[in-house]
Amino acid sequence: QVQFVESGGGLVQPGGTLRLSCLASGFYFRQFAMSWYRQVLGQERELVARIFSAGDSPMYADSAKGRFTISRDNGKNMVYLQMNNLTPADAAVYCCHRPGLDSWGPGTPVPVSS
């Protein structure tokens, strides 16, 4: 059974930083690319970043470039999203995801407010 458990979200002030974590299980993690998405209530889910199986060549949405860093630890089945210089536009629920699957975790909320 595929599962994703995200953590690390929480209220942060504009300009602040957060590190999100995601524990994946139910598949051979090190073989697959992993992504972080975010969603605001009532809006489409947005791809934020993607990292390939070996951890190389990460891809970022334009809104994340220069501020967010995706990384992974294949020994721990973990994928991370370091977020710096957060703005109110970054406020959303953040979910990790394996491309091609229908399964989603509950996500971790990131409110950004002073």
Sequence and secondary structure as in RCSB ss.txt:
>XXXX:A:sequence
QVQFVESGGGLVQPGGTLRLSCLASGFYFRQFAMSWYRQVLGQERELVARIFSAGDSPMYADSAKGRFTISRDNG
KNMVYLQMNNLTPADAAVYCCHRPGLDSWGPGTPVPVSS
>XXXX:A:secstr
  EEEEE    B TT  EEEEEEEESS GGGS EEEEEE TTS  EEEEEE TTS S EE TTTTTTEEEEEETT
TTEEEEEE S  GGG EEEEEE TT       EEE B  
